[in-house]
Structure formats: C-alpha cells, structure tokens
Amino acid sequence: MALVVWIVLFVVAGLTVIVGPMLYLAIVLSWEDQRTRGVRYYGLKLAEREAFKRALRVHARLLSPAIHVLSRLNKTTLANAGFTFEGVAGPKGTCSLESFAAGYAYAPRPGDVFVVTQMKCGTTWMQHLVYEILMRGRGDLVDTGRALYAVSPWLESLKSVSLADAPLVGAEQPSRIIKTHFPVSICPYSPEAKYVYVTRHPVSCFASCVDFLAANMGRFTPRLDEIERWYCSQEQMWWGPWPDHVAGWVALSKSADNLLFVRFEEMKADLSSVARRVSAFLDIRPLDDSELASVVEKCGFAYMQRHSDTFEMHPPHLLAVNAALLVRGTADRHQDVPPQVRQRILEWCECRSAERGLRLDALYPSHDGQAARS
C-alpha cells in the first residue's frame, strides 16, 4: 500500500511540474492578448506601456523553461502560423479571419489616407512621414507620450486604434492615416481616398522579414531555408508574395491619380524630396524650410530609434518584450543575405514579376539587381 501511495504522489508531482507551467503559460498568453487588443495597450500613456512591459518581462523570465521545452517539442512552421482569407494569407494573433473580413468590407471615406506596403517595406516610416506632413512638422506624439497606433489604425489588425475611433490628423486637410498590407485584390478602394504605396527591393524585404521573424518568434524561429520557402510561396507568404503585391499596385497606379508610388530606397536617399512629393500629393500647402526641416528630423532614423516606444510596430508579447523598431533601416539590406539565397530570391521575383506584367529592372535598375546578386 505504501508503494502505491508513493507512486500516486510521484505521478501527481510529475503532473504538477508539467501541467502547472503550461496552465500558467496559457493564462499569461490570454492576458497578454486581451491587454494588447485595440487601444488597451497603444492607448496607454508611455509610463503605463512601460509598466505593462515590465510585468511581461517578469512572466517571460518565469516561463522561460516552459517556452524552451515547447520550442524543442513543438514544430512551429510559418504555414501553421497563418490563415487564408480570399486567397490571401495572414498572420495569426496580430490579425484574424474576422479582422481581415472587417478590413475588406470597409468603405473608404473622403480624407482617408492609406499607407500601403508589403510587410517590412517601410510602413511605419511612411505612416509617421504622412503624420508629420499633415501636422506641418509639429506632431506631438513623442512630447505627449502617445503611440503612433493610438492615432493611425491598422486596417486588418486587432492591435491598433479602431477605424471608428481614429482621430483626424492635421487642420488643413484633416485625414485619417490608415495602415494596410492588403494586396490590391482585397484592399478597399475609393477614388475619394488617397493611397501611398511604398515598395522595397525584394531581397532587402526578405532580409527584414528574417529579422522580424527572429525578433518575434525567438526560439521558435524557422531555419533560413524554411523562411525562404515561405517568402517565395503564393499560398503561405503573408499578404501575398512580393511580385504579386507590387505588380498589383503598380498596375493600379497607372490608372489612378489618387495613388502615389514611392520606393523605400528613395526615402533613404532623399527624404526631403519624398516629403515634398507626399505633401503635394496630399494637397498640403508647400512646407516652408523650417517645417520641412522639422519633418525630416522627426522622421529620421536616429529620432525614431531614440523614441522607439512611440513607433512600436507590434505590441510586446512573451517572445518579444523588447523587439527593435528598426534593425538597420538601410537601403542595401540585400547584402546581408547569403549570396546563393539572394540570387534565388531575385531570380524568382524577376520571373514571377514578368508573369504579372512587371519588369523588375524598371523599379530596380540593373545596378541594383547586380548588387543583389553579388
């Protein structure tokens, strides 16, 4: 009988050791998700957002052993980290089938300014540039401790201010600044709204995606070859593969005068010139020298990195309590990708772009393509 009791106690203790941390993890994940939906995180003051991150860091440390065990036992793939809506893949957690459907059904209003990109192509940077232009360089996000996503809604996401609650920005042309990664096939369009599309060299985009996944998936980050297959997949790549995404918006830009097409590399080379183009596109009175200087300074890499809490792209979570805003923000990120991977991605993008009526070298002349292959 004593032996049976000891066996029962041993089993109970073992189950407690296993089940206890897993139950704790489930509770924290649910709490984290609920606390970061809508403006429950981004609507907080800076000090309150920092307090939330401190609490999350404590949970992350305590749960580190359980997360480590799960990372060894659980084969996480980018395929099972997403879902599909109208043929377009999206990431679970940040978005959902319901949030994609709501974004798809949205009817744009006059005064809406959509900042559109494939992921990791300069979205936050352009959002902030549009915000500062509308504010004529007098934006007060940093001064007031407000987060960009408390002002600018992300159309298809669960984690920002809602479209209904988003404030109008600027006095001259009051506008709502709406972020989206939607491809043209499912993005709500109206000739009365404005659309700023930013593209980036496809291999640089891939390099930034690799950094993003590593920062957000931690021990669960897939191998580089798996990320490459995901990036070059029509079915799995979130918001669609780069050639399809860019070709669709390039085609629309040829017939829609309410769409401005900008390259990330142009922003890096001459942000002042891009700021003038954007302000003219938004029908804003030309910025004077001091206003333009303020816009460029506040939208510079150093300023946004220094105030990264204001420009967080995603709320913190257990695997990414302190994810970096911008890893490097350079125009030649493709140089960080192994040569063989660079060449495969570039050749695939060239071929698929051509199938969709887009010449890649029209966007990125031969010297850029050559750099990607070298």
QUIHUJO-V567472 format. One record per pair of residues at least 6 apart in sequence whose ideal C-beta (glycine too) atoms are under 7 Angstrom apart, sorted by the first residue. I is the first residue (numbers start at 1). J is the second residue. D is the distance in Angstrom with one decimal. If there is no record, write none. Layout:
[[I | J | D] [I | J | D]]
This chain:
[[21 | 63 | 6.8] [21 | 66 | 3.9] [22 | 66 | 6.6] [24 | 63 | 6.7] [25 | 63 | 5.5] [25 | 66 | 5.4] [28 | 59 | 4.8] [28 | 63 | 6.6] [28 | 318 | 6.6] [29 | 318 | 6.9] [32 | 56 | 6.7] [32 | 317 | 5.6] [32 | 318 | 6.4] [35 | 41 | 6.0] [35 | 52 | 6.5] [36 | 159 | 5.7] [36 | 315 | 3.7] [37 | 158 | 5.3] [37 | 159 | 6.4] [38 | 162 | 6.2] [39 | 150 | 5.6] [39 | 161 | 5.1] [41 | 49 | 6.4] [41 | 52 | 6.4] [41 | 315 | 4.6] [42 | 147 | 4.4] [42 | 149 | 4.2] [42 | 150 | 4.5] [42 | 160 | 6.2] [42 | 161 | 6.6] [43 | 150 | 5.1] [44 | 52 | 7.0] [45 | 145 | 5.3] [46 | 145 | 3.4] [46 | 309 | 6.0] [49 | 309 | 6.6] [53 | 316 | 5.1] [53 | 321 | 5.7] [56 | 316 | 5.6] [56 | 318 | 6.8] [56 | 321 | 5.2] [57 | 321 | 5.1] [59 | 318 | 6.6] [60 | 318 | 5.2] [60 | 321 | 5.7] [63 | 318 | 6.6] [67 | 219 | 6.5] [68 | 219 | 6.4] [71 | 219 | 3.7] [71 | 220 | 5.5] [76 | 220 | 4.4] [77 | 222 | 6.6] [77 | 226 | 7.0] [78 | 222 | 6.0] [78 | 226 | 6.8] [78 | 230 | 4.2] [78 | 236 | 6.1] [79 | 236 | 5.3] [81 | 91 | 6.4] [81 | 92 | 5.8] [82 | 89 | 4.8] [82 | 90 | 6.0] [82 | 91 | 5.5] [82 | 92 | 6.1] [82 | 236 | 6.5] [82 | 238 | 6.1] [83 | 90 | 5.7] [83 | 92 | 6.0] [83 | 97 | 5.5] [85 | 97 | 5.6] [85 | 100 | 4.0] [85 | 101 | 6.6] [86 | 104 | 6.8] [86 | 186 | 5.2] [88 | 183 | 6.1] [88 | 186 | 5.7] [88 | 239 | 6.3] [88 | 240 | 5.7] [89 | 235 | 6.6] [89 | 236 | 5.7] [89 | 237 | 6.2] [89 | 238 | 5.2] [90 | 100 | 5.5] [90 | 238 | 5.7] [90 | 239 | 6.9] [91 | 238 | 5.2] [94 | 157 | 5.6] [94 | 158 | 6.7] [94 | 159 | 5.8] [94 | 314 | 6.3] [95 | 156 | 5.5] [95 | 157 | 5.3] [95 | 158 | 6.4] [96 | 158 | 6.2] [99 | 156 | 5.4] [99 | 157 | 6.0] [99 | 158 | 5.1] [100 | 156 | 5.1] [103 | 155 | 4.2] [103 | 156 | 3.6] [103 | 180 | 6.8] [103 | 182 | 6.6] [104 | 186 | 5.1] [104 | 188 | 6.8] [106 | 155 | 6.5] [106 | 163 | 6.4] [106 | 188 | 4.8] [107 | 188 | 6.6] [108 | 188 | 5.3] [108 | 189 | 7.0] [108 | 190 | 3.9] [108 | 192 | 6.9] [108 | 193 | 3.9] [109 | 193 | 7.0] [110 | 192 | 4.3] [110 | 193 | 7.0] [111 | 168 | 6.9] [111 | 174 | 6.0] [111 | 175 | 4.9] [111 | 176 | 6.5] [112 | 175 | 6.9] [112 | 176 | 5.3] [112 | 178 | 5.8] [112 | 193 | 4.1] [113 | 130 | 5.8] [113 | 175 | 4.7] [113 | 176 | 6.9] [113 | 177 | 5.3] [113 | 178 | 6.8] [113 | 194 | 4.9] [113 | 196 | 6.8] [113 | 282 | 6.7] [114 | 178 | 5.0] [114 | 180 | 5.9] [114 | 193 | 6.3] [114 | 195 | 4.6] [115 | 123 | 6.2] [115 | 126 | 4.9] [115 | 127 | 5.0] [115 | 130 | 6.1] [115 | 177 | 6.4] [115 | 179 | 5.2] [115 | 196 | 5.3] [116 | 180 | 5.5] [116 | 187 | 6.7] [116 | 195 | 5.8] [116 | 196 | 6.9] [116 | 197 | 4.7] [116 | 249 | 6.6] [117 | 123 | 4.5] [117 | 181 | 6.3] [117 | 197 | 6.9] [117 | 198 | 4.7] [118 | 181 | 6.3] [118 | 205 | 6.5] [118 | 239 | 6.0] [118 | 242 | 5.7] [118 | 245 | 4.3] [118 | 246 | 6.9] [119 | 181 | 5.3] [119 | 209 | 6.7] [119 | 238 | 6.1] [119 | 239 | 6.1] [120 | 205 | 5.4] [120 | 208 | 3.8] [120 | 209 | 5.1] [120 | 212 | 5.7] [121 | 198 | 5.5] [121 | 199 | 5.9] [121 | 200 | 3.9] [121 | 205 | 5.6] [121 | 264 | 5.8] [122 | 198 | 4.7] [122 | 200 | 6.0] [122 | 264 | 4.3] [122 | 267 | 6.3] [123 | 179 | 5.8] [123 | 198 | 7.0] [124 | 148 | 6.9] [124 | 311 | 5.5] [124 | 313 | 5.5] [125 | 267 | 6.6] [125 | 299 | 6.9] [126 | 196 | 6.0] [126 | 198 | 5.0] [127 | 148 | 6.2] [127 | 152 | 5.2] [127 | 177 | 5.9] [127 | 179 | 5.6] [128 | 148 | 6.3] [128 | 299 | 5.5] [128 | 304 | 6.7] [128 | 311 | 6.4] [129 | 275 | 6.4] [129 | 278 | 6.3] [129 | 299 | 4.8] [130 | 177 | 5.3] [130 | 196 | 6.6] [130 | 278 | 6.4] [131 | 139 | 5.6] [131 | 151 | 6.9] [131 | 152 | 6.8] [131 | 169 | 5.9] [131 | 177 | 5.8] [132 | 139 | 4.8] [132 | 295 | 4.5] [132 | 298 | 5.3] [132 | 299 | 5.7] [133 | 275 | 6.2] [133 | 278 | 5.6] [133 | 279 | 4.9] [133 | 282 | 6.5] [133 | 284 | 6.1] [133 | 295 | 5.9] [134 | 169 | 4.7] [134 | 170 | 3.3] [134 | 173 | 6.8] [134 | 175 | 5.8] [134 | 282 | 6.9] [134 | 284 | 7.0] [135 | 169 | 6.6] [135 | 170 | 5.8] [136 | 287 | 6.4] [136 | 291 | 4.9] [137 | 287 | 6.9] [137 | 291 | 4.3] [137 | 294 | 3.0] [137 | 295 | 4.5] [137 | 298 | 6.8] [139 | 298 | 6.5] [141 | 148 | 6.2] [141 | 310 | 5.1] [142 | 307 | 4.7] [142 | 310 | 5.4] [147 | 310 | 5.9] [147 | 312 | 6.5] [148 | 310 | 6.1] [148 | 311 | 5.3] [149 | 160 | 4.1] [149 | 161 | 6.4] [150 | 161 | 5.3] [151 | 161 | 6.7] [151 | 166 | 7.0] [151 | 167 | 6.0] [151 | 169 | 6.7] [152 | 166 | 7.0] [152 | 177 | 4.3] [152 | 178 | 7.0] [152 | 179 | 5.9] [153 | 160 | 5.1] [153 | 161 | 5.1] [153 | 162 | 6.1] [153 | 163 | 5.1] [153 | 166 | 4.5] [153 | 178 | 5.6] [154 | 160 | 4.2] [154 | 179 | 4.6] [155 | 178 | 5.4] [155 | 179 | 6.6] [155 | 180 | 4.0] [155 | 182 | 6.7] [156 | 180 | 6.1] [156 | 182 | 6.2] [159 | 314 | 6.7] [159 | 315 | 5.4] [166 | 176 | 4.9] [168 | 174 | 3.8] [168 | 175 | 6.3] [168 | 176 | 6.1] [169 | 175 | 5.5] [169 | 177 | 5.9] [172 | 284 | 5.9] [172 | 285 | 6.3] [173 | 282 | 5.9] [173 | 283 | 5.7] [173 | 284 | 6.1] [180 | 187 | 6.1] [181 | 239 | 4.3] [182 | 239 | 6.7] [183 | 239 | 6.1] [183 | 240 | 4.6] [183 | 244 | 6.5] [183 | 245 | 5.0] [183 | 248 | 5.3] [184 | 248 | 3.7] [184 | 249 | 5.3] [184 | 252 | 5.3] [185 | 248 | 6.3] [191 | 258 | 5.8] [193 | 258 | 6.7] [194 | 258 | 5.2] [194 | 281 | 6.9] [194 | 282 | 6.6] [195 | 258 | 6.3] [195 | 259 | 4.4] [196 | 260 | 4.9] [196 | 262 | 6.5] [196 | 278 | 6.6] [197 | 249 | 4.6] [197 | 253 | 6.9] [197 | 259 | 6.3] [197 | 261 | 5.2] [197 | 262 | 6.9] [198 | 262 | 5.0] [198 | 264 | 5.8] [199 | 246 | 5.1] [199 | 263 | 5.8] [199 | 264 | 6.8] [199 | 363 | 6.7] [200 | 264 | 3.8] [201 | 265 | 6.7] [201 | 334 | 5.6] [201 | 364 | 5.7] [201 | 368 | 6.3] [201 | 372 | 6.8] [202 | 242 | 4.5] [202 | 345 | 6.4] [202 | 346 | 6.8] [202 | 349 | 4.4] [203 | 334 | 3.5] [203 | 337 | 5.6] [203 | 342 | 5.2] [203 | 345 | 5.3] [203 | 346 | 5.8] [203 | 372 | 4.7] [204 | 332 | 7.0] [204 | 333 | 3.8] [204 | 334 | 4.7] [205 | 242 | 5.9] [206 | 231 | 5.3] [206 | 337 | 6.3] [206 | 345 | 5.5] [207 | 333 | 4.1] [207 | 334 | 6.2] [207 | 336 | 4.9] [207 | 337 | 5.1] [208 | 333 | 5.9] [209 | 227 | 6.9] [209 | 231 | 6.2] [210 | 224 | 6.9] [210 | 227 | 5.7] [211 | 327 | 4.7] [213 | 221 | 5.6] [213 | 227 | 6.3] [214 | 221 | 4.8] [215 | 320 | 5.5] [215 | 323 | 4.4] [215 | 324 | 6.4] [216 | 314 | 7.0] [216 | 319 | 6.2] [216 | 320 | 4.7] [216 | 323 | 6.2] [217 | 319 | 6.1] [218 | 319 | 4.1] [224 | 341 | 6.9] [228 | 341 | 5.9] [228 | 345 | 6.8] [230 | 236 | 5.0] [230 | 237 | 6.0] [231 | 237 | 5.8] [231 | 345 | 7.0] [232 | 241 | 6.5] [232 | 345 | 6.6] [232 | 348 | 5.1] [233 | 241 | 6.8] [234 | 241 | 5.7] [239 | 245 | 6.4] [241 | 352 | 6.7] [242 | 349 | 5.9] [243 | 349 | 5.2] [243 | 352 | 4.0] [243 | 353 | 4.2] [243 | 356 | 6.1] [243 | 358 | 6.8] [244 | 356 | 6.4] [246 | 358 | 6.6] [247 | 353 | 6.0] [247 | 356 | 3.8] [247 | 357 | 6.4] [247 | 358 | 4.0] [250 | 261 | 6.9] [250 | 358 | 5.7] [251 | 357 | 7.0] [252 | 259 | 5.9] [253 | 259 | 4.7] [253 | 261 | 4.7] [260 | 277 | 6.9] [260 | 278 | 6.8] [260 | 281 | 4.5] [262 | 274 | 6.1] [263 | 363 | 6.9] [264 | 331 | 6.9] [265 | 331 | 4.4] [266 | 274 | 5.6] [267 | 274 | 5.1] [268 | 330 | 7.0] [268 | 331 | 4.1] [271 | 296 | 5.2] [271 | 299 | 6.4] [272 | 292 | 6.1] [272 | 296 | 5.4] [275 | 292 | 6.2] [275 | 295 | 5.2] [275 | 296 | 6.3] [279 | 286 | 6.7] [279 | 287 | 5.6] [287 | 295 | 6.5] [297 | 303 | 6.1] [301 | 326 | 6.4] [301 | 329 | 4.8] [304 | 311 | 5.3] [304 | 325 | 6.5] [304 | 326 | 6.7] [305 | 325 | 6.2] [305 | 326 | 5.7] [308 | 325 | 3.9] [311 | 325 | 5.4] [312 | 325 | 6.6] [313 | 325 | 6.7] [314 | 323 | 6.9] [332 | 371 | 6.8] [334 | 342 | 5.9] [334 | 371 | 6.8] [334 | 372 | 4.6] [342 | 372 | 5.3] [342 | 373 | 6.4] [343 | 373 | 5.3] [346 | 369 | 6.4] [346 | 372 | 4.8] [346 | 373 | 6.2] [349 | 360 | 6.1] [350 | 360 | 4.8] [353 | 359 | 7.0] [353 | 360 | 4.8] [360 | 369 | 6.9] [361 | 369 | 6.0]]
